[in-house]
């Protein structure tokens, strides 16, 4: 009989919970747009997340603040990329389905490998290249709704394009993190990134207010802010971090494949979204592509000779 402690510390379960919390971000972003403009939701998400993490970071500040100050350029760029990615998601779900957003988001690991090849000149093997092509083909099928006319006429939905830009931002962030790792604890890194994201969003939030797009402080607003702050940011980060530590980054990244699954389920429950044939085909190609890229990367790491 499996003990409760082993069950609740199972890395597969914990990582899945993290992806579920992250997928819920698409639902809340779409639901909250009645009372909360996209930039306001992103700004307050980053602000409250930084505020909640601050007590855990204070004891570490004396030791880690010099390192953070020395890496301020990298922190500023990564904070901007994360803030842009999160904000683009909230714009995306105004115009596209939760299912589409979650499926396109599943391409983050694949886009990261592609950007690593472009920016860092990381070597891509044959299986990774095939996986990247399959995943991008799957995303293209979803974005074009499997209609050649959409592709030829460049008649893409704005929501899908916003989501593609969000994927680019997150992939660039991950490449940046790999290229310029910051030697501070994970909780301190999350704090400085959310704080930097808040700072970047201040002028954009100000413009939104000037344009008359103001947030209505209702129970729905508070619940939405609570979810995106606690679950989509802190809980999701903690769960995926735990899974990455226990399973390794390659196996943990494969859990991104759960985004389309959770997205489809949540979209059906909350918005009565219907899966079309192109969703099934696109999902299959994206999932196969992500698994191929993750497994090929893991095999490449295992084959890399270690120094004696």
Kinemage of the C-alpha trace (Angstrom):
@kinemage 1
@onewidth
@group {chain A} dominant
@subgroup {mainchain}
@vectorlist {calphas} color= white
{ca unk a 1} P 0.000 0.000 0.000
{ca unk a 2} L 1.396 3.407 -1.002
{ca unk a 3} L 1.716 5.792 1.941
{ca unk a 4} L 0.085 9.206 1.726
{ca unk a 5} L 3.442 10.931 2.167
{ca unk a 6} L 4.900 9.095 -0.836
{ca unk a 7} L 1.766 9.790 -2.862
{ca unk a 8} L 1.773 13.532 -2.162
{ca unk a 9} L 5.518 13.837 -2.820
{ca unk a 10} L 5.398 11.880 -6.075
{ca unk a 11} L 7.274 14.054 -8.600
{ca unk a 12} L 5.026 12.970 -11.480
{ca unk a 13} L 1.921 14.028 -9.549
{ca unk a 14} L 3.467 17.273 -8.300
{ca unk a 15} L 4.688 18.291 -11.762
{ca unk a 16} L 1.276 17.500 -13.254
{ca unk a 17} L -0.363 19.720 -10.618
{ca unk a 18} L 2.023 22.520 -11.576
{ca unk a 19} L 1.088 22.232 -15.261
{ca unk a 20} L -2.618 22.132 -14.315
{ca unk a 21} L -2.223 25.364 -12.308
{ca unk a 22} L -0.414 26.923 -15.246
{ca unk a 23} L -3.137 25.801 -17.672
{ca unk a 24} L -5.743 27.378 -15.404
{ca unk a 25} L -4.082 30.709 -16.157
{ca unk a 26} L -5.665 30.641 -19.632
{ca unk a 27} L -9.136 30.109 -18.160
{ca unk a 28} L -8.767 32.908 -15.618
{ca unk a 29} L -7.287 35.252 -18.209
{ca unk a 30} L -10.307 34.780 -20.446
{ca unk a 31} L -12.841 34.843 -17.622
{ca unk a 32} L -11.391 37.936 -15.947
{ca unk a 33} L -11.293 40.103 -19.076
{ca unk a 34} L -14.818 41.313 -18.244
{ca unk a 35} L -13.483 43.315 -15.286
{ca unk a 36} L -9.685 43.258 -15.677
{ca unk a 37} L -7.779 44.575 -18.735
{ca unk a 38} L -4.843 42.337 -19.809
{ca unk a 39} L -2.001 44.623 -18.717
{ca unk a 40} L -3.653 45.304 -15.343
{ca unk a 41} L -4.007 41.563 -14.720
{ca unk a 42} L -0.362 40.975 -15.620
{ca unk a 43} L 0.874 43.948 -13.564
{ca unk a 44} L -0.955 43.001 -10.374
{ca unk a 45} L -0.020 39.342 -10.847
{ca unk a 46} L 3.688 40.224 -10.854
{ca unk a 47} L 3.321 42.801 -8.072
{ca unk a 48} L 1.460 40.536 -5.630
{ca unk a 49} L 3.684 37.546 -6.440
{ca unk a 50} L 6.799 39.582 -5.623
{ca unk a 51} L 5.127 40.843 -2.429
{ca unk a 52} L 4.236 37.309 -1.291
{ca unk a 53} L 7.719 35.952 -2.012
{ca unk a 54} L 9.531 38.860 -0.320
{ca unk a 55} L 9.398 37.453 3.275
{ca unk a 56} L 11.160 34.280 2.090
{ca unk a 57} L 13.838 36.300 0.295
{ca unk a 58} L 14.666 38.789 3.070
{ca unk a 59} L 16.916 36.354 5.025
{ca unk a 60} L 18.893 35.680 1.816
{ca unk a 61} L 19.317 39.288 0.697
{ca unk a 62} L 22.609 40.004 2.470
{ca unk a 63} L 24.260 37.020 0.833
{ca unk a 64} L 22.645 37.091 -2.603
{ca unk a 65} L 21.977 40.762 -3.378
{ca unk a 66} L 25.573 41.414 -4.598
{ca unk a 67} L 25.201 38.578 -7.125
{ca unk a 68} L 21.807 39.890 -8.237
{ca unk a 69} L 23.162 43.427 -8.645
{ca unk a 70} L 26.020 42.083 -10.742
{ca unk a 71} L 23.515 40.365 -13.033
{ca unk a 72} L 21.074 43.275 -13.286
{ca unk a 73} L 21.151 43.395 -17.091
{ca unk a 74} L 20.249 39.719 -17.428
{ca unk a 75} L 17.553 40.082 -14.749
{ca unk a 76} L 16.091 43.128 -16.517
{ca unk a 77} L 15.942 41.337 -19.882
{ca unk a 78} L 14.500 38.109 -18.456
{ca unk a 79} L 11.978 40.039 -16.366
{ca unk a 80} L 10.870 41.899 -19.500
{ca unk a 81} L 10.504 38.642 -21.457
{ca unk a 82} L 8.432 37.001 -18.708
{ca unk a 83} L 6.226 40.068 -18.282
{ca unk a 84} L 5.703 40.292 -22.045
{ca unk a 85} L 4.927 36.567 -22.297
{ca unk a 86} L 2.355 36.667 -19.506
{ca unk a 87} L 0.714 39.826 -20.850
{ca unk a 88} L 0.511 38.410 -24.378
{ca unk a 89} L -1.322 35.359 -23.001
{ca unk a 90} L -4.018 37.589 -21.517
{ca unk a 91} L -4.397 39.356 -24.859
{ca unk a 92} L -4.418 36.004 -26.664
{ca unk a 93} L -7.322 34.514 -24.719
{ca unk a 94} L -9.457 37.535 -25.592
{ca unk a 95} L -9.467 36.330 -29.193
{ca unk a 96} L -8.761 32.596 -29.178
{ca unk a 97} L -9.968 29.532 -27.315
{ca unk a 98} L -8.373 28.145 -24.162
{ca unk a 99} L -7.748 24.939 -26.131
{ca unk a 100} L -5.789 26.754 -28.845
{ca unk a 101} L -3.788 28.789 -26.323
{ca unk a 102} L -2.801 25.721 -24.293
{ca unk a 103} L -1.879 23.735 -27.390
{ca unk a 104} L 0.335 26.480 -28.817
{ca unk a 105} L 1.914 26.926 -25.375
{ca unk a 106} L 2.982 23.271 -25.432
{ca unk a 107} L 5.496 24.251 -28.107
{ca unk a 108} L 7.693 26.145 -25.613
{ca unk a 109} L 10.266 23.305 -25.147
{ca unk a 110} L 10.556 22.866 -28.910
{ca unk a 111} L 10.907 26.608 -29.532
{ca unk a 112} L 13.562 26.724 -26.797
{ca unk a 113} L 15.666 24.070 -28.535
{ca unk a 114} L 15.257 25.913 -31.846
{ca unk a 115} L 16.355 29.228 -30.301
{ca unk a 116} L 19.271 27.486 -28.559
{ca unk a 117} L 20.422 26.366 -31.994
{ca unk a 118} L 20.028 29.855 -33.453
{ca unk a 119} L 21.484 31.854 -30.549
{ca unk a 120} L 23.831 29.510 -28.692
{ca unk a 121} L 24.715 27.333 -31.680
{ca unk a 122} L 23.718 24.222 -29.754
{ca unk a 123} L 23.941 21.139 -31.937
{ca unk a 124} L 20.599 19.641 -32.961
{ca unk a 125} L 20.552 15.991 -33.967
{ca unk a 126} L 18.322 14.456 -36.610
{ca unk a 127} L 15.577 13.354 -34.199
{ca unk a 128} L 15.413 16.754 -32.557
{ca unk a 129} L 15.133 18.422 -35.959
{ca unk a 130} L 12.284 16.088 -36.939
{ca unk a 131} L 10.582 16.724 -33.583
{ca unk a 132} L 10.853 20.493 -34.044
{ca unk a 133} L 9.353 20.290 -37.536
{ca unk a 134} L 6.502 18.054 -36.344
{ca unk a 135} L 5.663 20.325 -33.398
{ca unk a 136} L 5.720 23.462 -35.533
{ca unk a 137} L 3.583 21.688 -38.142
{ca unk a 138} L 1.078 20.814 -35.400
{ca unk a 139} L 0.953 24.411 -34.191
{ca unk a 140} L 0.537 25.609 -37.798
{ca unk a 141} L -2.418 23.242 -38.242
{ca unk a 142} L -4.123 24.695 -35.160
{ca unk a 143} L -3.364 28.325 -36.069
{ca unk a 144} L -4.619 27.890 -39.661
{ca unk a 145} L -7.484 25.568 -38.640
{ca unk a 146} L -6.054 23.124 -41.235
{ca unk a 147} L -7.119 25.453 -44.039
{ca unk a 148} L -4.594 26.241 -46.773
{ca unk a 149} L -6.565 29.400 -47.625
{ca unk a 150} L -5.827 30.809 -44.159
{ca unk a 151} L -2.102 30.215 -44.662
{ca unk a 152} L -1.996 31.630 -48.191
{ca unk a 153} L -4.092 34.652 -47.270
{ca unk a 154} L -2.258 35.190 -43.957
{ca unk a 155} L -5.669 35.359 -42.277
{ca unk a 156} L -4.504 34.269 -38.841
{ca unk a 157} L -6.562 34.900 -35.738
{ca unk a 158} L -5.018 37.645 -33.559
{ca unk a 159} L -5.287 35.478 -30.448
{ca unk a 160} L -3.182 32.694 -31.961
{ca unk a 161} L -0.575 35.229 -33.105
{ca unk a 162} L -0.410 36.756 -29.607
{ca unk a 163} L 0.075 33.245 -28.231
{ca unk a 164} L 2.868 32.517 -30.701
{ca unk a 165} L 4.615 35.713 -29.589
{ca unk a 166} L 4.229 34.602 -25.953
{ca unk a 167} L 5.910 31.281 -26.812
{ca unk a 168} L 8.775 33.199 -28.445
{ca unk a 169} L 9.186 35.336 -25.291
{ca unk a 170} L 9.301 32.304 -22.989
{ca unk a 171} L 11.690 30.413 -25.259
{ca unk a 172} L 14.020 33.428 -25.386
{ca unk a 173} L 13.808 33.704 -21.588
{ca unk a 174} L 14.850 30.055 -21.177
{ca unk a 175} L 17.723 30.481 -23.632
{ca unk a 176} L 18.798 33.606 -21.746
{ca unk a 177} L 18.681 31.703 -18.463
{ca unk a 178} L 20.917 29.030 -19.980
{ca unk a 179} L 23.328 31.538 -21.494
{ca unk a 180} L 23.622 33.779 -18.446
{ca unk a 181} L 22.732 31.703 -15.351
{ca unk a 182} L 22.315 33.739 -12.182
{ca unk a 183} L 23.939 32.139 -9.137
{ca unk a 184} L 21.177 32.825 -6.610
{ca unk a 185} L 18.576 30.572 -5.008
{ca unk a 186} L 15.452 29.711 -7.045
{ca unk a 187} L 13.159 31.665 -4.700
{ca unk a 188} L 15.370 34.766 -4.979
{ca unk a 189} L 15.433 34.399 -8.756
{ca unk a 190} L 11.636 34.240 -8.877
{ca unk a 191} L 11.464 37.355 -6.686
{ca unk a 192} L 13.850 39.483 -8.754
{ca unk a 193} L 12.182 38.389 -12.009
{ca unk a 194} L 8.657 39.180 -10.796
{ca unk a 195} L 9.903 42.490 -9.370
{ca unk a 196} L 11.600 43.321 -12.674
{ca unk a 197} L 8.451 42.326 -14.544
{ca unk a 198} L 6.415 44.653 -12.323
{ca unk a 199} L 8.786 47.535 -13.068
{ca unk a 200} L 8.572 46.940 -16.823
{ca unk a 201} L 4.777 46.847 -16.705
{ca unk a 202} L 4.368 50.170 -14.857
{ca unk a 203} L 4.502 52.385 -17.997
{ca unk a 204} L 2.292 49.978 -19.985
{ca unk a 205} L -0.213 49.904 -17.118
{ca unk a 206} L -0.140 53.703 -17.007
{ca unk a 207} L -0.964 53.893 -20.725
{ca unk a 208} L -3.823 51.443 -20.210
{ca unk a 209} L -5.237 53.670 -17.464
{ca unk a 210} L -4.890 56.811 -19.612
{ca unk a 211} L -6.853 55.042 -22.353
{ca unk a 212} L -9.662 54.518 -19.853
{ca unk a 213} L -9.187 50.761 -19.461
{ca unk a 214} L -9.671 50.543 -15.715
{ca unk a 215} L -10.014 47.505 -13.510
{ca unk a 216} L -13.263 46.915 -11.636
{ca unk a 217} L -12.569 45.692 -8.092
{ca unk a 218} L -15.147 42.916 -7.785
{ca unk a 219} L -15.142 39.468 -6.189
{ca unk a 220} L -14.317 38.034 -9.619
{ca unk a 221} L -11.368 40.422 -9.876
{ca unk a 222} L -10.021 39.448 -6.455
{ca unk a 223} L -10.502 35.738 -7.160
{ca unk a 224} L -8.768 36.090 -10.534
{ca unk a 225} L -5.819 37.969 -9.041
{ca unk a 226} L -5.619 35.424 -6.234
{ca unk a 227} L -5.486 32.526 -8.679
{ca unk a 228} L -2.910 33.972 -11.084
{ca unk a 229} L -0.725 35.118 -8.183
{ca unk a 230} L -0.866 32.054 -5.944
{ca unk a 231} L -1.529 29.162 -8.306
{ca unk a 232} L -0.354 30.241 -11.784
{ca unk a 233} L 2.821 31.845 -10.434
{ca unk a 234} L 3.939 30.522 -7.044
{ca unk a 235} L 2.372 27.040 -6.852
{ca unk a 236} L 3.042 26.252 -10.525
{ca unk a 237} L 6.643 27.423 -10.187
{ca unk a 238} L 7.203 25.441 -6.974
{ca unk a 239} L 5.663 22.247 -8.391
{ca unk a 240} L 7.555 22.359 -11.689
{ca unk a 241} L 10.770 23.247 -9.844
{ca unk a 242} L 10.267 20.239 -7.555
{ca unk a 243} L 9.576 17.989 -10.534
{ca unk a 244} L 12.651 19.284 -12.368
{ca unk a 245} L 14.806 18.606 -9.292
{ca unk a 246} L 13.460 15.058 -8.830
{ca unk a 247} L 13.057 14.003 -12.475
{ca unk a 248} L 15.667 16.079 -14.266
{ca unk a 249} L 15.000 18.911 -16.725
{ca unk a 250} L 14.478 16.664 -19.748
{ca unk a 251} L 11.750 14.457 -18.304
{ca unk a 252} L 10.157 17.424 -16.548
{ca unk a 253} L 9.977 19.412 -19.800
{ca unk a 254} L 7.986 16.572 -21.389
{ca unk a 255} L 5.155 17.412 -18.963
{ca unk a 256} L 4.483 20.450 -21.165
{ca unk a 257} L 2.600 17.899 -23.276
{ca unk a 258} L -0.132 18.035 -20.625
{ca unk a 259} L -0.977 21.632 -21.545
{ca unk a 260} L -3.223 20.676 -24.493
{ca unk a 261} L -4.882 17.956 -22.400
{ca unk a 262} L -5.659 20.219 -19.449
{ca unk a 263} L -6.495 23.114 -21.777
{ca unk a 264} L -9.050 21.036 -23.680
{ca unk a 265} L -10.637 19.768 -20.448
{ca unk a 266} L -10.807 23.220 -18.832
{ca unk a 267} L -12.036 24.830 -22.054
{ca unk a 268} L -14.828 22.264 -22.325
{ca unk a 269} L -15.831 22.661 -18.654
{ca unk a 270} L -15.822 26.458 -18.405
{ca unk a 271} L -16.525 27.628 -21.959
{ca unk a 272} L -18.122 24.597 -23.652
{ca unk a 273} L -15.350 24.553 -26.241
{ca unk a 274} L -15.539 21.741 -28.783
{ca unk a 275} L -12.514 19.862 -30.087
{ca unk a 276} L -12.327 19.895 -33.877
{ca unk a 277} L -10.445 17.494 -36.102
{ca unk a 278} L -7.568 19.940 -36.544
{ca unk a 279} L -7.187 20.117 -32.746
{ca unk a 280} L -6.666 16.353 -32.560
{ca unk a 281} L -4.200 16.314 -35.463
{ca unk a 282} L -2.312 19.372 -34.244
{ca unk a 283} L -2.153 18.046 -30.677
{ca unk a 284} L -0.801 14.695 -31.840
{ca unk a 285} L 1.984 16.328 -33.862
{ca unk a 286} L 2.910 18.739 -31.051
{ca unk a 287} L 2.991 15.968 -28.433
{ca unk a 288} L 5.093 13.686 -30.642
{ca unk a 289} L 7.433 16.567 -31.451
{ca unk a 290} L 7.936 17.576 -27.806
{ca unk a 291} L 8.590 13.973 -26.740
{ca unk a 292} L 11.088 13.463 -29.585
{ca unk a 293} L 12.957 16.661 -28.723
{ca unk a 294} L 13.016 15.859 -24.984
{ca unk a 295} L 14.127 12.240 -25.426
{ca unk a 296} L 16.744 13.140 -28.016
{ca unk a 297} L 18.124 15.855 -25.736
{ca unk a 298} L 18.254 13.440 -22.799
{ca unk a 299} L 20.069 10.842 -24.929
{ca unk a 300} L 22.548 13.467 -26.136
{ca unk a 301} L 23.291 14.524 -22.549
{ca unk a 302} L 23.782 10.902 -21.519
{ca unk a 303} L 26.213 10.320 -24.408
{ca unk a 304} L 28.283 13.420 -23.628
{ca unk a 305} L 31.607 12.284 -22.124
{ca unk a 306} L 32.286 13.621 -18.650
{ca unk a 307} L 35.723 14.863 -17.619
{ca unk a 308} L 37.602 12.540 -15.316
